Amino acid sequence: NYPALKLPADPDALASYDCIILGDTPPEDLPLADRMRLEKYVAESGGTLVILAGKRAMPMEYLKPLSNGDLDPIARLLPIQSAEMFAPQTGFPVSMTAEGKRTAFLQMEPDPGLSLE
């Protein structure tokens, strides 16, 4: 029940998967040949690839051109034109949506006004 740390070695192995989830994996841990296999899995086989963004590598490290100037195969799969790091010094504010305000299990006090405080 642990996630795989590498793709199966058999060239046709990806065809047996309905969906592959790729986490915040740095390019040095995902060889170019495997990135090309993932692109083929999506583009030619219609496979589903879920890419999870993260703080270490995904997607920023894959948007850099390869040594030959081409786009990385993972970058060709991403719906990103340009990207920049967003890391505010003060963090992200958290607030309740209107639906959340009406949801009983999120209320900390019986009085809705006190609960919001």
N, C-alpha and C positions, 0 to 999 in steps of 0.2 A: 504493500500500500504506500510505497514511497514513490515520488516522481522519478522518472528516468533522467539520468544525468547526461545521456547522449542518445542520439537517434539510432534505431536498429541498423545494423551494418548492411543487410541485404538491400540491394538497390530498389527492389520492388516492395519492400516492407511497408512503406507509407500507404500504399493503396489499400491496406486492410484496416486503416483507421478512418473513422467518421470525422474526428476532430482532433487536432493537435493543439495543445496550449503551450506557448513559448513564453517563459517568464523573463525576468530581468537578467538575461544572459549576456555577458560581454562577448564581443566578436572572437576573442582569442579562445573562448571555450566552445564556440560553435564554428567548426571549420567551414571554409568557403564552399567546399563540395556539398556539405550538408545544407547550407543556406540555398544553394542552387537546387538541391533536391526538394526543399520546402517550397521554393518558387514554382517548380514544376508540379508539385502536388496540388497547389492551388490553381495555377493557370491552366494546366492541361487536364488534370483529373477532377477538378471542381471540388477539391478537398477544402475543409474549413480549418483555417489557422487563426487561433485567437492569440493576439500578442498583448501581453501585459506590460504596461509602462512601469518604469522603476527609477530609482535614484541613481543607480550605478551605471547603466548602459543603455537601456531601452527607452526611447528610440534613438537618442542623440548619437551614440557611437556608430549606428548603422547608416546615418545620413552622410557620413564622411565618404568622399570618393575612394574607390579602390586604387591600388597603386597604378593601374592602367588608365585611370580617369573615369571608368564606368561607375554607375550607381551600384551599390551593394544589392544583391537579390532581395534582401529583406526590405530595403528602402523602396524598391519597386513595388512592393506589396502594400506599403503604408499610404494612407490617404493624406499625406503631409506634403505641402509645398515648401514651407520653411518652418523652422522650429527654433525656439530659444528657451533657455533655462528660466524657470520661474520659481524663485525661492525667496519669498518675502521674509525679512528679518523678524517680523512680529508674528509669523504664523498665519493661519487661516481662521477667520471668524466662523463661529458655529451659531446658527440660529434656527429656530423652529419654522417649518412651513405652516401654512394655514391648516393643512390636513393633520400635521403633527400636533398642533395645538388642540385639536379636537379628539385626539387618540388617547383613550383612557390610560393605557399602560405607560404612557410617557409623562403623565401628570404626577408630580412629586407631592402636591398638596391637594386637598379636596377643592379649595377655591382656585379657579383657573388663573386669576390675577397673581396670587401668591406662587402658584406653580411656575409661571413665567419668570418670576424674579429668581 
